[in-house]
Amino acid sequence: MRALKMLLVYLSISLLAACGGETSGDTVNGDDPNGSDTTGMTDTNVPSMELPASHDCTISNEVLDGNQLWVREANTLIAITADSTTFDDNFGASHRVLEIYNTETCEQVAREVLPVNVSPDFPYFLAEITYNNESDLVGIRGARTIYIYDVGNQRLLPPLEPQYLSARASEDAQSGNILRLEVWENYLIGFAEDEGTFAFDLDNADAPAAILPIAEFKTTETEYVPLFAFSSSDGKVQLTLPAYNRNTEEYSINALYPTPQDINTTIAANARNNRFIVLRKTDANRSAVAIDMLNRELLNLPADVATQPTQQVLQWARGRNQ
């Protein structure tokens, strides 16, 4: 329905510059429970059809808060549950039963038991945010593993594991636990303990591709600041410096521009782990773009500095507060 993939719209509007939310049990695809569009965008070529305002289906098994999602357009209810078949004598309830219901008939159309991920008492969770208009993809996060349920084709895709630009060293048993997962159209973005942000392009659901940052500044042994360049259909890019707040459980994409830009994102391998990153616009002047990775901000370069060679731009960036 959209000319651009929704993530790029998401990155380009200030309303969603810092996002956080919970998986809803009664809405998906950006609609509120009353059927109105909350994205600020309108589909002009879609036939008008009245969507149901509610459903009467109930789930008999144990379900954690936020672990059921109604895909209203597809008349599909998705839930992660625990039942007697997954009960563990040592750990108790194990929330890893994926249940799919047709909300027109309330018939269960699919059931699949997900494998134990680290420990039986580590639940699987539905993605905290699910926004789909071009596709019906729902994210499921385990402790270390990710699944995608393709609602349109009624299938569970093969498991994914987060991938990063540089190798990660485990700090303790919690390292690598996935704390956040969001699906925006055909993009999946998440955050893992001590390992940071990861992303996947789900455009080809049969072969999801990891999206690696173009730079990554290591601030401590377990803290990384990644710089992502998400491409738009016209070849432009949106630069982002994502951040996850553990206290508020909010995830911020932190887009550096209101809209995608013409920027060359090529960075030498030996320059990727630095506080200051310099890129070049693709205009005739090849104007510099300077980014402070530590403070997660785009620097406002003076006009006479933006036209200087990279080393001079870096020198200005390092000395601007001295």
C-alpha positions in Angstrom: 0.0 0.0 0.0 2.9 2.3 0.7 5.4 3.7 -1.9 8.1 3.5 0.8 8.5 0.8 3.3 6.9 1.9 6.6 10.1 2.0 8.5 11.4 4.8 6.4 8.2 6.7 7.0 8.6 5.9 10.7 12.1 7.3 10.6 11.1 10.5 8.8 8.3 11.9 10.9 9.0 13.5 14.2 6.1 11.9 16.0 8.0 8.6 16.0 11.5 9.9 16.6 11.4 8.3 20.0 9.0 5.4 20.2 7.9 3.0 22.8 4.8 0.9 23.3 3.2 -2.3 24.2 1.8 -5.1 22.1 -1.9 -4.7 21.9 -4.4 -7.4 22.2 -7.0 -5.7 20.0 -5.2 -3.8 17.3 -2.6 -4.1 14.6 -1.6 -2.3 11.4 -1.6 1.2 13.0 -5.3 1.3 13.6 -7.0 2.2 16.9 -9.7 -0.1 18.3 -12.4 2.1 16.6 -10.9 1.6 13.2 -9.4 5.0 12.6 -5.9 5.5 11.1 -3.5 6.7 13.7 -0.4 6.9 11.4 -1.3 10.3 9.9 -1.4 8.7 6.4 -4.3 7.8 4.2 -4.5 4.9 1.7 -6.2 6.3 -1.4 -6.5 3.2 -3.6 -7.8 0.7 -1.1 -11.5 -0.3 -1.5 -13.5 0.7 1.6 -14.5 -2.2 3.8 -15.8 -2.2 7.3 -13.6 -4.0 9.7 -15.0 -5.8 12.8 -14.8 -3.7 15.9 -14.2 -6.7 18.2 -14.2 -10.5 18.4 -15.7 -13.0 20.9 -12.9 -15.5 20.9 -11.3 -16.6 24.2 -8.1 -18.4 24.9 -8.3 -21.1 27.5 -4.6 -21.6 28.2 -2.5 -19.3 30.4 -1.5 -16.1 28.6 0.9 -13.4 29.9 -0.1 -9.8 29.6 0.5 -8.4 26.1 1.1 -11.9 24.7 -1.9 -12.0 22.4 -2.5 -9.9 19.2 -5.5 -9.5 17.0 -4.7 -9.0 13.3 -8.1 -7.5 12.6 -7.7 -7.3 8.8 -6.9 -11.0 8.6 -9.4 -12.1 11.2 -6.6 -13.7 13.1 -5.8 -13.9 16.8 -2.2 -14.8 17.7 -1.2 -15.8 21.2 1.8 -17.3 23.1 0.4 -19.6 25.8 1.4 -22.2 28.4 -0.4 -25.5 28.8 0.0 -28.9 30.3 2.1 -30.1 27.4 4.9 -27.6 28.1 4.7 -27.7 31.9 8.1 -28.5 33.4 8.4 -30.3 36.8 11.3 -28.1 37.8 10.4 -24.7 36.3 6.6 -24.7 36.1 4.7 -23.1 33.3 6.6 -22.7 30.0 5.1 -20.0 27.7 6.1 -21.3 24.3 2.9 -22.5 22.6 2.0 -20.5 19.5 -1.7 -20.6 19.0 -3.5 -19.1 15.9 -7.3 -18.6 15.8 -9.8 -17.5 13.1 -11.7 -14.8 14.8 -14.8 -15.2 12.6 -15.3 -18.8 13.9 -13.0 -18.8 16.9 -11.6 -22.0 15.6 -8.0 -22.8 16.4 -6.3 -23.1 12.9 -2.8 -23.7 14.0 -0.8 -24.7 17.1 3.0 -25.0 17.3 5.2 -25.6 20.4 8.3 -23.5 20.2 11.6 -25.1 21.4 13.0 -24.3 24.8 15.1 -21.2 24.5 17.8 -21.2 27.2 15.4 -22.5 29.9 11.8 -23.7 30.1 10.8 -20.8 32.3 12.0 -18.2 29.8 8.8 -17.1 28.0 8.5 -16.2 24.4 6.9 -12.8 23.8 5.2 -11.1 20.9 7.0 -8.1 19.6 6.3 -5.0 21.6 5.3 -3.1 18.4 3.8 -4.6 15.3 3.0 -2.3 12.4 2.1 -3.8 9.0 0.2 -2.5 6.0 2.2 -4.1 3.2 2.5 -7.4 5.0 1.2 -9.3 8.0 4.4 -10.2 9.8 4.4 -10.7 13.6 7.6 -10.9 15.6 8.2 -13.4 18.4 11.2 -13.0 20.7 12.7 -15.8 22.8 15.6 -15.3 25.1 18.1 -15.5 22.3 16.1 -16.5 19.3 13.6 -14.7 17.1 10.7 -16.1 15.1 8.4 -14.4 12.5 4.8 -15.6 12.0 3.6 -14.8 8.4 -0.1 -14.3 8.9 -1.0 -14.0 5.2 0.6 -17.4 4.4 -0.1 -19.0 7.8 3.4 -20.1 8.4 6.1 -19.8 11.0 9.4 -18.7 9.5 12.8 -20.2 10.4 14.4 -18.9 13.6 16.7 -15.9 13.5 19.5 -14.8 15.8 20.8 -11.3 16.2 23.9 -10.3 14.2 26.3 -7.5 14.8 29.1 -5.6 13.1 31.7 -6.8 15.6 32.1 -9.8 17.8 30.4 -9.8 21.2 31.8 -11.1 24.4 29.4 -12.4 27.0 29.6 -10.4 30.3 27.4 -12.8 32.3 24.5 -15.2 31.9 22.1 -12.4 31.0 24.2 -11.2 28.1 22.4 -11.7 24.8 18.9 -11.8 26.2 16.6 -10.0 23.8 14.8 -7.2 25.6 13.0 -5.5 22.8 11.5 -6.4 19.4 9.6 -4.3 16.9 8.3 -5.0 13.4 7.7 -2.1 11.0 6.4 -3.4 7.7 9.3 -5.6 6.4 11.9 -4.5 8.9 12.6 -6.0 12.3 14.5 -4.1 14.9 15.5 -5.2 18.4 17.8 -4.8 21.3 19.8 -7.5 23.3 21.3 -7.2 26.7 25.0 -6.2 26.6 25.0 -6.6 22.8 22.9 -3.7 21.5 20.7 -3.1 18.5 20.2 -5.5 15.7 18.0 -5.3 12.5 16.7 -7.5 9.8 15.2 -6.8 6.4 12.2 -9.2 6.0 11.4 -8.2 2.4 12.3 -11.7 1.3 10.6 -13.7 4.1 12.3 -16.9 3.0 15.7 -15.4 3.4 15.7 -12.5 6.0 18.8 -10.4 5.7 20.7 -9.0 8.6 21.2 -5.2 8.4 24.5 -4.3 9.9 25.4 -0.8 11.0 27.9 1.2 8.9 29.8 2.2 12.1 29.8 1.1 15.7 31.4 3.0 18.6 32.3 0.8 21.6 31.9 3.0 24.7 32.4 0.3 27.3 32.9 -3.5 27.4 29.2 -4.0 26.9 27.9 -0.8 25.4 27.8 -0.1 21.7 26.5 2.9 19.7 25.6 1.7 16.2 25.0 4.0 13.2 22.5 2.5 10.8 21.8 3.7 7.2 18.4 2.5 6.1 17.9 2.8 2.4 14.7 4.2 0.7 13.4 3.1 -2.7 15.0 6.1 -4.4 18.5 5.4 -3.2 18.6 7.9 -0.4 19.4 6.9 3.2 18.2 7.7 6.7 20.9 7.8 9.3 19.9 6.6 12.7 21.5 6.1 16.1 19.1 3.8 18.0 19.1 3.7 21.8 17.2 1.5 24.3 16.3 2.9 27.8 16.3 0.0 30.2 14.6 2.0 32.9 11.6 3.0 30.8 11.8 0.1 28.3 11.5 2.6 25.5 13.3 2.2 22.2 14.3 5.3 20.3 15.3 5.0 16.6 16.8 8.6 16.8 16.7 9.5 13.1 19.3 12.2 12.3 17.3 13.8 9.4 13.6 14.6 8.9 13.7 12.7 5.6 16.2 10.4 3.8 19.2 12.1 2.3 21.7 11.7 -0.5 24.8 10.5 1.4 27.7 8.2 0.7 27.7 5.8 3.6 31.0 4.1 2.7 33.4 4.0 5.7 36.8 2.4 5.9 36.8 -0.6 8.2 39.5 0.9 10.4 37.4 4.1 10.9 34.1 2.5 12.1 34.9 2.3 15.8 35.4 6.1 16.5 33.6 8.7 18.4 33.4 11.0 15.3 32.3 9.7 12.0 32.6 11.8 8.8 30.5 11.0 5.7 30.0 12.9 2.5 26.9 14.1 0.7 26.7 13.2 -2.9 26.3 16.8 -4.1 28.8 18.6 -6.3 30.7 20.0 -3.2 30.8 16.6 -1.4 29.9 18.4 1.7 30.9 16.7 5.0 28.4 15.1 7.4 29.9 14.8 10.9 28.3 12.6 13.6 29.1 12.4 17.3 28.6 8.8 18.2 29.0 9.3 21.9 26.3 11.9 22.2 24.2 10.4 19.4 23.9 13.6 17.4 24.5 15.2 14.0 27.0 18.0 14.3 26.2 21.4 12.8 29.2 22.0 10.7 30.1 25.6 9.7 30.0 26.1 5.9 33.8 26.6 5.7 34.5 23.4 7.7 32.0 21.2 5.7 34.1 21.7 2.6 37.4 20.7 4.2 39.2 17.3 3.9 38.1 14.7 6.4 41.0 15.1 8.8 40.3 18.8 9.1 36.6 18.1 9.8 37.7 15.6 12.5 40.0 18.1 14.0 37.2 20.6 14.3 34.9 18.1 15.8 37.4 17.0 18.4 38.3 20.6 19.4 35.0 22.3 19.3 34.4 22.1 23.1 38.0 22.9 24.1 
